[in-house]
Amino acid sequence: MQYVLDSLIAVLDQGESAVIGVIIRSSGSAPRTSGARMLVRFDGTLVGTLGGGALEGGCLVKAKELLDNPATDTYAELYFDLSNTTAAAEGMVCGGEVSVLLQKVTPALLEDFVQLRDDFRRGGQPMLVTGLPVNGDGPQLCFLHGSGDCALVPALKNEILRKKRRAKFLMSYEEQDYFVEPLILPGTLYLLGAGHVALATAYLASFIGFEVVVMDDRDEFANSERYPGAKEVKVLDTFTDCLPTLGADDFVVIVTRGHLHDRDVLAQALRTDAGYIGMIGSAKKRKGVYTSLIKEGFTTMDLERVYSPIGLSIGSDTPEEIGLSIVAEMVKVRAGMKV
């Protein structure tokens, strides 16, 4: 969404209109899930993707029609039944059903989108709320953020905020559906340890948008040559008090070279509000670390925050496979899905 938002602002700033498309409903093995966005410029240039193939091609044709009729059409709803037969005929691997909303955006909304982007960059966690078409009325865009007014009625605004959802969601209010998109920064990953598993984890996490901070007390491992994609690489004198203040958007992965270091870092992480805390190691190691922390005053509820053994169960064996399982688990947690 961040790249699409930046591109949309650049287009509007040039005085051009554009069409933004979003998947509002999906089921089955659709190529992309609800919330996937695509931007179409007047010349047909695409930013982002709804999954390619027949789905994206159909959306592109309709988007061009919207842009070619500036005085009339402002939106379109498209439905795609990507059954196995249809998908196979189009050379697509995925199937499922998808509903897409295409909406024309004019330069009149430039300042609203700029404010939305700026609030997002500040970590203000703004929301883009789209009232879906109903009874012939077109969609309504609302910019729900702390630095500006919202056109939503107070009761609906309060209902959205009450849900405290971090992932995109569809909700109904007084016979109208609303698609709500919280704009949350990708999050910072704090990697404690700079060995082989950390290297693979850092590479994959950086690739999908996490900012990565690597910490270790071995300068031969913790250096920018090994971690060129990291935001920061810190060589520590000790792992004691090495973590900064952390919030719900921060992730901690503990892969140090020793159980005692892991235990010390885990104790620090549990005193923060980090949204994800994962620790590598066997069930035997975990039991020993947990027993030690309980003696120190931590509760069973505290320890339930920890993902250990770390990573999704995918039969991983090599450092690269373990790194993949860790990052996959982080993505699942960030999306608000049950692990």
BELZINOR-V640819 format. One record per pair of residues at least 6 apart in sequence whose C-alpha atoms are under 8 Angstrom apart, sorted by sequence separation. I is the first residue (numbers start at 0). J is the second residue. If there is no record, write none. Layout:
{{I;J} {I;J}}
This chain:
{{10;16} {11;17} {25;31} {39;45} {49;55} {86;92} {118;124} {119;125} {131;137} {132;138} {142;148} {143;149} {170;176} {171;177} {191;197} {204;210} {205;211} {215;221} {223;229} {226;232} {235;241} {255;261} {293;299} {315;321} {331;337} {332;338} {10;17} {25;32} {38;45} {39;46} {48;55} {65;72} {86;93} {118;125} {131;138} {132;139} {142;149} {169;176} {170;177} {190;197} {204;211} {214;221} {254;261} {269;276} {331;338} {24;32} {25;33} {37;45} {38;46} {65;73} {86;94} {130;138} {131;139} {141;149} {169;177} {170;178} {213;221} {253;261} {268;276} {24;33} {37;46} {38;47} {65;74} {85;94} {129;138} {130;139} {141;150} {169;178} {170;179} {223;232} {315;324} {7;17} {22;32} {23;33} {37;47} {83;93} {115;125} {129;139} {130;140} {141;151} {168;178} {169;179} {201;211} {222;232} {328;338} {22;33} {23;34} {36;47} {37;48} {83;94} {115;126} {129;140} {130;141} {167;178} {168;179} {190;201} {221;232} {222;233} {253;264} {265;276} {310;321} {313;324} {21;33} {22;34} {36;48} {37;49} {81;93} {82;94} {83;95} {128;140} {129;141} {167;179} {168;180} {221;233} {222;234} {253;265} {310;322} {312;324} {21;34} {22;35} {35;48} {36;49} {81;94} {82;95} {127;140} {128;141} {167;180} {221;234} {265;278} {289;302} {310;323} {311;324} {21;35} {22;36} {35;49} {61;75} {80;94} {81;95} {82;96} {127;141} {128;142} {166;180} {167;181} {310;324} {311;325} {21;36} {80;95} {81;96} {127;142} {128;143} {166;181} {310;325} {20;36} {21;37} {43;59} {80;96} {81;97} {126;142} {127;143} {165;181} {188;204} {213;229} {218;234} {309;325} {310;326} {311;327} {19;36} {20;37} {79;96} {80;97} {125;142} {126;143} {155;172} {164;181} {211;228} {212;229} {217;234} {251;268} {261;278} {310;327} {311;328} {19;37} {20;38} {31;49} {78;96} {79;97} {125;143} {126;144} {165;183} {211;229} {212;230} {213;231} {214;232} {215;233} {216;234} {217;235} {310;328} {19;38} {20;39} {30;49} {31;50} {58;77} {78;97} {79;98} {125;144} {210;229} {211;230} {212;231} {213;232} {214;233} {215;234} {216;235} {18;38} {19;39} {30;50} {39;59} {43;63} {78;98} {124;144} {125;145} {193;213} {210;230} {211;231} {212;232} {213;233} {214;234} {215;235} {216;236} {17;38} {18;39} {30;51} {77;98} {78;99} {123;144} {188;209} {190;211} {192;213} {193;214} {212;233} {214;235} {216;237} {17;39} {18;40} {41;63} {76;98} {77;99} {123;145} {187;209} {188;210} {189;211} {190;212} {191;213} {192;214} {193;215} {216;238} {238;260} {242;264} {251;273} {285;307} {17;40} {39;62} {76;99} {77;100} {185;208} {186;209} {187;210} {188;211} {189;212} {190;213} {191;214} {192;215} {205;228} {215;238} {241;264} {250;273} {253;276} {285;308} {16;40} {17;41} {39;63} {76;100} {77;101} {185;209} {186;210} {187;211} {188;212} {189;213} {190;214} {191;215} {202;226} {205;229} {239;263} {240;264} {249;273} {250;274} {251;275} {252;276} {253;277} {254;278} {16;41} {41;66} {54;79} {75;100} {76;101} {185;210} {187;212} {189;214} {201;226} {238;263} {239;264} {242;267} {246;271} {247;272} {248;273} {249;274} {250;275} {251;276} {252;277} {253;278} {254;279} {15;41} {74;100} {75;101} {118;144} {194;220} {202;228} {238;264} {242;268} {245;271} {246;272} {247;273} {248;274} {249;275} {250;276} {251;277} {252;278} {253;279} {258;284} {262;288} {266;292} {282;308} {22;49} {74;101} {75;102} {115;142} {193;220} {198;225} {201;228} {240;267} {244;271} {245;272} {246;273} {247;274} {252;279} {278;305} {280;307} {281;308} {311;338} {21;49} {74;102} {118;146} {193;221} {198;226} {201;229} {245;273} {246;274} {247;275} {276;304} {277;305} {278;306} {279;307} {280;308} {73;102} {74;103} {115;144} {275;304} {276;305} {277;306} {278;307} {279;308} {280;309} {10;40} {73;103} {112;142} {258;288} {262;292} {275;305} {276;306} {277;307} {278;308} {279;309} {7;38} {111;142} {275;306} {277;308} {278;309} {6;38} {114;146} {269;301} {277;309} {3;36} {269;302} {277;310} {3;37} {0;35} {3;38} {269;304} {0;36} {53;89} {102;138} {52;89} {66;103} {20;58} {52;90} {65;103} {52;91} {62;101} {6;46} {215;255} {133;175} {3;46} {58;101} {132;175} {2;46} {3;47} {18;62} {131;175} {2;47} {130;175} {131;176} {130;176} {131;177} {18;65} {130;177} {131;178} {18;66} {129;177} {130;178} {17;66} {128;177} {129;178} {16;66} {128;178} {129;179} {128;179} {29;81} {127;179} {128;180} {126;179} {127;180} {126;180} {127;181} {275;329} {126;181} {127;182} {125;181} {126;182} {124;181} {125;182} {197;254} {275;332} {124;182} {125;183} {196;254} {124;183} {124;184} {189;249} {191;251} {194;254} {122;183} {187;248} {188;249} {189;250} {190;251} {191;252} {192;253} {193;254} {194;255} {122;184} {186;248} {187;249} {188;250} {189;251} {190;252} {191;253} {192;254} {193;255} {194;256} {30;93} {74;137} {119;182} {185;248} {186;249} {187;250} {188;251} {189;252} {190;253} {191;254} {192;255} {29;93} {30;94} {73;137} {74;138} {119;183} {120;184} {184;248} {186;250} {188;252} {190;254} {191;255} {192;256} {28;93} {29;94} {119;184} {183;248} {28;94} {29;95} {27;94} {28;95} {29;96} {27;95} {29;97} {26;95} {27;96} {25;95} {26;96} {25;96} {26;97} {25;97} {24;97} {25;98} {191;264} {23;97} {24;98} {22;97} {23;98} {24;99} {22;98} {23;99} {22;99} {23;100} {21;99} {22;100} {20;99} {21;100} {250;329} {20;100} {21;101} {20;101} {19;101} {20;102} {18;101} {19;102} {18;102} {19;103} {18;103} {19;104} {17;103} {18;104} {16;103} {17;104} {16;104} {17;105} {16;105} {15;105} {16;106} {15;106} {14;106} {11;105} {12;106} {11;106} {11;108} {12;109} {11;109} {8;109} {8;112} {8;113} {4;112} {5;116} {4;116} {199;318} {200;319} {203;322} {199;319} {203;323} {200;321} {196;318} {200;322} {204;326} {195;318} {196;319} {199;322} {200;323} {203;326} {199;323} {196;321} {197;322} {200;325} {196;322} {200;326} {34;167} {33;167} {23;169} {34;180} {23;178} {166;333} {165;333} {166;334} {165;334} {166;335} {165;335} {164;335}}
